Amino acid sequence: MATKTENVQQQATQYLTFTLREEGFAVEISKVREVLDVTTMTRIPRMPDYLSGVINLRGNVVPVMDLGQKLGMGTISYSKNTCIMIVELEIEGNMVEMGVLTDSVQMVLDLNDSDIESVPRMGTNLNTEFIKGMGRQSEEKFLIILDIDKVLASEGELALRDMDNPALARAAEALPEEGAAAEA
């Protein structure tokens, strides 16, 4: 019997849960580097509306995206709970940090494979490949588990191209250093 319990425990994965426009979402905790209070952002001209700007994170230029807007859920309404999750992506063999605006960060949750349902079929024209699954939060409520790499892939490639951009480096130097960080 102990072997079965050990197998179930080995299958549990930790997820950081957060809200976007009153809906529950989750990402694997291993993708999240830290959670920050919202800070001053420099808006970059001619960027898509869902790219909120860039921040200076310990001397590095980090692009910040409104994840809800990227997912077609409307723009964020800032509150005292609004925060920036710093996530790490692998793009073309390079690790890229990106900030993601969320309405609030909730908690770290352990989910077993048995607690995660597959993505329901929603028609042939809808792309749901950025959703890993539906995590059972309660009998009636699900969390949408995002494949954050797939959600942010195109922005990660943009950030990688812009890392050597002198204008972005100057914009980051003009920003105050981010100091109010809470480790995830």
N, C-alpha and C positions, 0 to 999 in steps of 0.2 A: 504493500500500500504506500510506503514511503517513496518508492520509485515513481509512482504515478503523481504524487504531490510535487516531487522535485521536477518532473517534466513540465507540469503546469506552471510552476514558478519560473522555469527557464524560458518559457514562451512569453512571459509578461514583458511588455515594453512600456517605458515611461514616456508620457506625452505631456507637453505644456498646453493647458487649455486656456482659451481666450475668447473674447466676444468681438463680433463684428456686426453692428446694426442689430443688436439683441439676439443674434444667433450664436450658438456655441460651435467653436472650431478647436482643433488640436493639431499640433505638429510634434514630431519626435523630439524629445528633449535634447538629444545629441546634436541637433541642428542649430539649437539656440545657444549663443555665446553669452548673452547678458540681456537684461531688461533695464531700460533707461526711462527716466522722466522725460517728457517732451522738452526740447531745448530749442534754441534759435536755429532756424534752418535758412540757408541761402537758396533762393529759388533760381533755377537755371532757365534762361529764356529758351523757348522753342521745344521744351520737353513736354511729353504727354501730361495731361491733367492729373493722372494718378501718381506721377512722380512729384512728391511734395518739395523736394530740394535735396541739399546735401548738408551734413553736419560734420563737425570736426570731432573725431573720436580719438583722443590721445595722439593728435598730429596726423591722423589719416582722414582722407576725404571718404565719407561713407554716404552713398545715395540712400534716400528714404522714400518709401512708397506707401501710399494709402492703399492697404491691401483690400479693404472693402470696395473702394472705387475700382481697383483693378479687376475685381470679381463681379463688377456690375451692380453693386449694392448701394450706390450713391456715395456722396462725399461724407467725410467724418465730421461729427459735431464734437469739438473738443470739450473735455470735462476734466475734472481733477483725476479721473481714473485713466485717461488716455495715456498711452505709453508707446515706446519704441522698442520692439524686439530686434536685437541684432542677431541675424542668422548668417550662417556660413554656407556658401555654395561652392561646388567644384565646377568650374567652367574651363574647358579646354586645358585641363590639367593644372589650373591655378585655383587657389582658394580665394574667394571674393566675399567680403563682408557686405551685407546690405541691411538697411534698417527697414522695418515694417511697422507702420502705424496701426495700432489696434485700439478698440474702444476701451478695453480693459484686459488685464491678464488675471486669470482665475487661480489655478493651482496646478500642481504636478499630479498626474493620475496614472496609475498602473492599469494597463488593459491587457488581458490575455487574448490570444488569437480567437478564442471562442466568444469574446465580447465584441468582436468586430465583424460586422456584416459586409457583404460585398456591395459595391455601388449598384443601385438599381438601374435597369435599362430605362432610358428616358427618351428614346427616339434616335433615329440615325443621324440627325443633324446636330445633336448636342454633344459637345466635346466634354467628357467628364474624366479624361485621363489624368487631370491634376488632383483628383480625389482618390486617396488610397483606400478609403472605406468609411463605413458609418459605425462609430463607436457607441455602444449602448451605455448611456448615462443613467437612465432609469427605464422603467417599463414603457413610458410614453415618449421619452426624449432621447434624441440621438445627437452626437457630436460629429461634425464633418471633419474627418481626418485628411488633412491636406498633404500632398506630395509637394513640399515647398520648393524643391528643386525644379519641378515642372512649372509651377506657378511663376517663379521668378527667373527662369532660364534666359529669356530674351533681355531682361533688365540686367542680369548678371553679365551677359556678353557686352552690353552697352557700358557697364561700369568698368569692365576689364579694358575695353578700348579707351575709355576716358581716364584711366589711372595715370597715364603719362601726359594728359592734357595740362599745359601750364596754366591756363585760365582757371581750371578747377582747383589746382594746387594753390593759386593765389586766393581764391574764394575761401578755401579751407583755412588758410593762414589768417584771414581776416576774422574768422569766427572765434569766439572764446572757446577754450579747451573744455570738453565735457567732463564734469567731475562728479555729478550726482548719478552714479551708476549703482544698481543693485544686481549682484551676480545671480544668474538663474540657477 
